[in-house]
Amino acid sequence: MRQSRLFTKTRREAPSDEVAKNAQLLVRAGYIHKEMAGVYDYLPLGLRALNNIIALIREEMNALGGEEVFLSTLQDSEIWKKSGRWDDEAVDIWFKTKLKNGSELGLGNTHEEALTALMKEHIVSYKDLPRYVYQFQNKFRNETRAKSGIMRTREFIMKDLYSFSRDSTEHAAFYEKAAAAYERIFKRAGIGDKTYRTFASGGSFSKYSHEYQAVSAAGEDVIYIDKKRRLAVNKEVYDDPEVYASAGIEKSSLVEAKAIEVGNIFTLGTRFSDALGLSYKDKEGKPTPVFMGSYGIGPGRLMGTIVELMADEKGLVWPESVAPFAYHLVSLGREGDEVSRAADALYSDMRKAGIEVLYDDRDARAGEKFAESDLLGIPKRIVVGKEAAETGVFEVVERATGAVVKTPRAMLTTP
Amino acid sequence: MRQSRLFTKTRREAPSDEVAKNAQLLVRAGYIHKEMAGVYDYLPLGLRALNNIIALIREEMNALGGEEVFLSTLQDSEIWKKSGRWDDEAVDIWFKTKLKNGSELGLGNTHEEALTALMKEHIVSYKDLPRYVYQFQNKFRNETRAKSGIMRTREFIMKDLYSFSRDSTEHAAFYEKAAAAYERIFKRAGIGDKTYRTFASGGSFSKYSHEYQAVSAAGEDVIYIDKKRRLAVNKEVYDDPEVYASAGIEKSSLVEAKAIEVGNIFTLGTRFSDALGLSYKDKEGKPTPVFMGSYGIGPGRLMGTIVELMADEKGLVWPESVAPFAYHLVSLGREGDEVSRAADALYSDMRKAGIEVLYDDRDARAGEKFAESDLLGIPKRIVVGKEAAETGVFEVVERATGAVVKTPRAMLTTP
């Protein structure tokens, strides 16, 4: 798209009310807007990056056999009372509201209850299992503090997948497949080398759960890493001797690090199917509770984590898989001159080839344009100056490394 | 996709708690699930149809020069107090909630305030205008009654576009372009011939607004139609003599009808830019309030309207543009037999050709499969029986008309 048509403006200074690096840079670059503490809007560039993350996760969920749904935010108290999670004492991050008739509703902070209740209408026999159902849907959590930018917010889109299996064996096989999909997601999103499968508490559901923790000074968690085996242990289970037997690692070989939780996978067992009465008839016709798991990733938090891990002192740095555009075409011409005509023509040819390009077609100083281009963080910058316009050979600058490659025009207009 | 892998089941009977035809059929067909009165979940087939509607609208909004964003549900009271729309007396469908510190938040029922406040950071001079910004985003409205299925719900995705223009002239030109885009949307969604541009009250913003009203006995509105000129007048302005001058129609030529409001476009003028201080510097440097408009379509309501207008006694009927799949491939074979192998091979070749096909690969009686296929409403059904498997010529049944066309295999596997 033409940058002259992009409504967002960048800022030189970080907003004074943001302490997290991800929010400072994303606000400066016009990717997001802060509505209030812990609540952000996604602006055109930010929404493109977010949607790229969503598309990448969706591919992996579909490859797992996931079926996509979209559940409601408004939650009836009834099903949550059945699972014992309605009271504010049980779940301390509820946002609640009221219908005109006075009955209380909740804003969904997760969807185990709603989906378990829904599946009762669709699971009858063992032939209806296993099933994997997921969504990308807004969650609401009444966090007391919100200082981590888009990494911990009061409202955020979450990918939550729920698995419905016949028994713990069938569940365990899927759980490992889901774990492998999670590893692919973080690798594809450019943070695979810094992200560790981490043993964590299973809460009230099972002995352990697994988190995916990306090592970063901005993290709120402390983990202990076995780099060689690419496994880690969350501080919350660090003193539990059993975890080392389960993980097959030695406590003495671990290294402490701060980390950001970018995903988690849980064995729920029959916790919710028992509470809400989700059972199937086995081959002998015997009613049996469905064995469940849940698998979460917050695309917004993942986007914030990528910023924390990859951005540099000049601004954002996006991996190609997430970047709002593959190329940033920066014209150094003035409206109507030869350089500007060459840039226009290159933009037009790149678009025809289906290449995603942001075209800085504005009249502004070169230094200003380059600084802004660095801030936006698009992976490759093509500079169109007088020489390039004349020779048809363009300087392509890699944002992450600063490496410059002289590239002939034909290579830039080939899909 | 293989129907054996689809988690949803269909029902023979309409749920007793639904009075609206759209909800009865969509629940029976497994497209949606009722969470509570006025709150629905979208299941895989329903979400596919909804996403097709969203994609169609998005194309038209992008063609208008719209830039997509995603704003928050949680709303700070401050901006709404400035516009005078925070109090429940001013807006009687608020859902409100509270932060831990006790401050009240609203759940967005529309986004004029939020977007106007946001644009203050990005609009400075006349060079920054016009701008067109839109989103697909969940709205929350505390409706007293909710009896129209997915056509009037307490929580729903809305496409809301807001225009920011220099003055009323620039605005008026865009308003007509947006009106033309709306007409294309309803035409592409298969309800163009029943949908009328309708003069309605402009509320507190301007003399008139325009609604798009689809004629249906299920409608909650009463309109008066000039069929020849394809215009209508909402009952609320029927007795206003000025409307006939504006519309260029004769009151005496109008025909009364019930109708469903499927879209609306509003001239907002400077109502919100004045209240929130959104101004730009004109060519002389003089601060001038931005002239605004808003343009809404609820994709879910549009989906419900399509059901109301097109479904028949056998079930749903989708236009191709909205249908979750283009083809319903129904195998009459049994697992492993010749017919089932022919159906498998056809399914595989159609998928390779990129054709969207739901494949009923289940062992079930033909009559049951056909009844279910009618209920699902996919535009074209391909029947694979013994003769088709042998000859390679398949019966393709058009859902809307029942017309049967003998079609050679090669025609079905060509994109």
Interface residues (C-beta under 8 A of the other chain):
Chain A: R5 L6 F7 T8 K9 G30 H33 E35 M36 V39 Y40 D41 Y42 L43 P44 L47 L50 G65 E67 E68 V69 F70 L71 S72 T73 L74 Q75 D76 F95 K96 T97 K98 L99 K100 L105 L107 A114 L118 M119 E121 H122 I123 V124 D128 R131 V133 N138 F140 N142 T144 R154 E155
Chain B: R5 L6 F7 T8 K9 G30 H33 E35 M36 V39 Y40 D41 Y42 L43 P44 L47 L50 G65 E67 E68 V69 F70 L71 S72 T73 L74 Q75 D76 F95 K96 T97 K98 L99 K100 L105 L107 A114 L118 M119 E121 H122 I123 V124 D128 R131 V133 N138 F140 N142 T144 R154 E155
